[in-house]
Amino acid sequence: MTRYMVTYDISDPKRLYRTFQCLRKFGDHLQLSVFECWLEEKEVHRLKDRLRRTINPAEDQILFIRVASDGASGRAPGIEALGLPYVVRDRDVTVY
C-alpha cells in the first residue's frame, strides 16, 4: 500500500461535489480539498479512472502526492496531476 495526499481544485460546484463523493470512498477527508488515501496499485488506477470521468481537464486539477510506501512498491515520493498540469513554482513563500 502507498499513502497519498490527494488535493483538488474544481471550478464547477457539481463536479466539485462528485469529486468529493468519489474520494470519500477511497480515503479520509482531512481538510476542505484534501484527502489521505492508503491505496493498492489497482485502487490508484480505479480512482484515477473515476476522477478523469468526473473532472473537466481544461479547468480542474487533482494532485496525487505520493507520501509513503509500505516498501513493496519501491516508488519515491512524487506528485502527479490529473487535469491541469502541476507546475513547480520558482519563488519564495512566507508563512505567517
Secondary structure, DSSP 8 states (H G I E B T S, - for coil): -EEEEEEEE-SSHHHHHHHHHHHHTTSEEEETTEEEEEE-HHHHHHHHHHHHHHS-TTT-EEEEEEEEE-SSS----EEEEEES------S-----
